Structures are given as C-alpha cells and as structure tokens.
Amino acid sequence: MHLILYFIRVKNVVQEQMAESGALKIIGAGNLFDSKTEAIEEIYKHLDRGVCLTCKARIFRECGALPALRVRVIQVSTVTARDGFCSLFGHVA
C-alpha cells in the first residue's frame, strides 16, 4: 500500500520544524495546502476513477463532474448436476 499524507493550514512555525527535521522532504511541500478546498482539488486528481464511478456518496464538488451513477444488477443462476453450484453476480454499468 502506498501512503501519502496531506496537510491543510499548517502554521509557518510548524512548517519550519517539519523542514528542519526532514519530515517536509519526506511528506513533500506540495502536500501542504492553505485550504481544504485546495487539498481536495489536488487529491481528487489522484483518485481511482473506477472507485469514484461506483461511489454513491458523491460528497465533494468534484464528484459532480462524474457521469451519473447507473447500476444494473443481473442475477445469474448456474446449477450443475455434478455439484449443485449456484451463484449470483452483480454488474456495474
């Protein structure tokens, strides 16, 4: 798993301490934002669109640019005399 930290409204003195300790180099100065809006705009660019397309929450302004969520469920039953296997599958369109 790849972990990225994002910070908003970090005070100058804290940024200086982060720089002196080497933490800012690890975190990346580009991951410090003045506002939550700026942070979300940048983070959104890196999200997995496949996950976004199936998300029902759509809580961020950026989510409005995505196509409307359309879910189609198809039920498929497969029964074989050999093992009596039955399965249900969901399909997202």
CYANA upper distance limits for C-alpha pairs under 8 A (distance plus 0.5 A):
  4 ILE  CA     27 ILE  CA      7.85
  5 LEU  CA     27 ILE  CA      6.86
  5 LEU  CA     31 ASN  CA      7.37
  6 TYR  CA     27 ILE  CA      8.41
  6 TYR  CA     31 ASN  CA      5.38
  6 TYR  CA     32 LEU  CA      6.55
  6 TYR  CA     33 PHE  CA      8.20
  6 TYR  CA     39 ALA  CA      7.82
  7 PHE  CA     31 ASN  CA      6.80
  7 PHE  CA     32 LEU  CA      5.36
  7 PHE  CA     33 PHE  CA      6.62
  7 PHE  CA     39 ALA  CA      8.32
  8 ILE  CA     32 LEU  CA      6.28
  8 ILE  CA     33 PHE  CA      5.14
  8 ILE  CA     34 ASP  CA      6.02
  8 ILE  CA     35 SER  CA      6.13
  8 ILE  CA     36 LYS  CA      6.69
  8 ILE  CA     39 ALA  CA      7.57
  9 ARG  CA     32 LEU  CA      8.16
  9 ARG  CA     33 PHE  CA      6.80
  9 ARG  CA     34 ASP  CA      5.43
  9 ARG  CA     35 SER  CA      6.69
 10 VAL  CA     14 VAL  CA      6.93
 10 VAL  CA     15 GLN  CA      6.97
 10 VAL  CA     32 LEU  CA      7.66
 10 VAL  CA     33 PHE  CA      8.21
 10 VAL  CA     34 ASP  CA      8.04
 11 LYS  CA     15 GLN  CA      6.79
 12 ASN  CA     16 GLU  CA      6.63
 13 VAL  CA     17 GLN  CA      6.79
 14 VAL  CA     18 MET  CA      6.58
 15 GLN  CA     19 ALA  CA      6.62
 15 GLN  CA     24 LEU  CA      7.91
 16 GLU  CA     20 GLU  CA      6.64
 17 GLN  CA     21 SER  CA      6.57
 18 MET  CA     22 GLY  CA      6.64
 18 MET  CA     23 ALA  CA      5.46
 18 MET  CA     24 LEU  CA      5.51
 19 ALA  CA     23 ALA  CA      6.62
 19 ALA  CA     24 LEU  CA      5.40
 19 ALA  CA     25 LYS  CA      7.32
 22 GLY  CA     26 ILE  CA      7.20
 23 ALA  CA     27 ILE  CA      6.56
 24 LEU  CA     28 GLY  CA      5.94
 24 LEU  CA     29 ALA  CA      6.56
 25 LYS  CA     29 ALA  CA      7.51
 27 ILE  CA     31 ASN  CA      7.23
 28 GLY  CA     32 LEU  CA      8.13
 31 ASN  CA     39 ALA  CA      8.32
 32 LEU  CA     39 ALA  CA      8.33
 33 PHE  CA     38 GLU  CA      6.77
 33 PHE  CA     39 ALA  CA      6.18
 34 ASP  CA     38 GLU  CA      7.45
 34 ASP  CA     39 ALA  CA      8.38
 35 SER  CA     39 ALA  CA      6.89
 36 LYS  CA     40 ILE  CA      6.59
 37 THR  CA     41 GLU  CA      6.68
 38 GLU  CA     42 GLU  CA      6.89
 39 ALA  CA     43 ILE  CA      6.53
 40 ILE  CA     44 TYR  CA      6.26
 41 GLU  CA     45 LYS  CA      7.35
 41 GLU  CA     62 GLU  CA      7.72
 42 GLU  CA     46 HIS  CA      7.86
 43 ILE  CA     47 LEU  CA      7.23
 44 TYR  CA     62 GLU  CA      7.78
 47 LEU  CA     51 VAL  CA      8.46
 47 LEU  CA     52 CYS  CA      8.00
 48 ASP  CA     52 CYS  CA      6.95
 49 ARG  CA     53 LEU  CA      6.46
 50 GLY  CA     54 THR  CA      7.26
 51 VAL  CA     55 CYS  CA      6.74
 52 CYS  CA     63 CYS  CA      8.29
 53 LEU  CA     66 LEU  CA      7.52
 53 LEU  CA     67 PRO  CA      8.04
 53 LEU  CA     69 LEU  CA      7.04
 54 THR  CA     69 LEU  CA      7.13
 54 THR  CA     92 VAL  CA      8.09
 55 CYS  CA     69 LEU  CA      8.31
 56 LYS  CA     69 LEU  CA      7.77
 58 ARG  CA     63 CYS  CA      5.79
 58 ARG  CA     64 GLY  CA      7.73
 59 ILE  CA     63 CYS  CA      7.42
 60 PHE  CA     64 GLY  CA      8.09
 62 GLU  CA     66 LEU  CA      8.30
 70 ARG  CA     92 VAL  CA      7.74
 70 ARG  CA     93 ALA  CA      6.68
 71 VAL  CA     91 HIS  CA      7.82
 71 VAL  CA     92 VAL  CA      5.54
 71 VAL  CA     93 ALA  CA      6.29
 72 ARG  CA     90 GLY  CA      8.10
 72 ARG  CA     91 HIS  CA      6.54
 72 ARG  CA     92 VAL  CA      6.20
 72 ARG  CA     93 ALA  CA      6.65
 73 VAL  CA     89 PHE  CA      8.18
 73 VAL  CA     90 GLY  CA      5.51
 73 VAL  CA     91 HIS  CA      5.92
 73 VAL  CA     92 VAL  CA      7.59
 74 ILE  CA     89 PHE  CA      6.99
 74 ILE  CA     90 GLY  CA      6.25
 74 ILE  CA     91 HIS  CA      6.79
 75 GLN  CA     88 LEU  CA      6.01
 75 GLN  CA     89 PHE  CA      6.37
 75 GLN  CA     90 GLY  CA      7.49
 76 VAL  CA     87 SER  CA      7.17
 76 VAL  CA     88 LEU  CA      5.92
 76 VAL  CA     89 PHE  CA      6.73
 77 SER  CA     86 CYS  CA      5.98
 77 SER  CA     87 SER  CA      6.02
 77 SER  CA     88 LEU  CA      6.72
 78 THR  CA     85 PHE  CA      6.87
 78 THR  CA     86 CYS  CA      5.55
 78 THR  CA     87 SER  CA      6.86
 79 VAL  CA     83 ASP  CA      8.27
 79 VAL  CA     84 GLY  CA      5.70
 79 VAL  CA     85 PHE  CA      5.60
 79 VAL  CA     86 CYS  CA      5.85
 80 THR  CA     84 GLY  CA      5.53
 80 THR  CA     85 PHE  CA      6.57
